Amino acid sequence: MFLLFPSLFLAIYSICSGVLPLKVSWLWKAVLSLIILAIALKYQAYSIGGGTFF
């Protein structure tokens, strides 16, 4: 779990600077934000799922 805070910081920065300024509907912004969160927190998901690799 030592990569949780850097991963969250990266995700929040990417969302605030890359997704929120887009001129698309809020639904697309939410979808893109969830995709970025899933990518940024994949290591934590792997760790919870039983290790660093599947």
C-alpha positions, 0 to 999 in steps of 0.5 A, a space after each residue: 500500500 506504499 504506492 497509494 498516495 502517489 497513485 492518488 495524487 497522479 490520478 487527481 492531477 490527471 483528472 483536474 488538468 486533463 479531464 475537467 477542462 474538456 468541453 464534453 458532458 459531465 457523463 463523459 467526464 465521469 467516465 473518463 475520470 473512472 478510467 483514469 482512477 482504475 488505471 492509476 490504482 491498478 497496483 492496489 487492486 493487484 495487491 488486494 487480489 493476491 499479489 503484485 502479478 496475476 
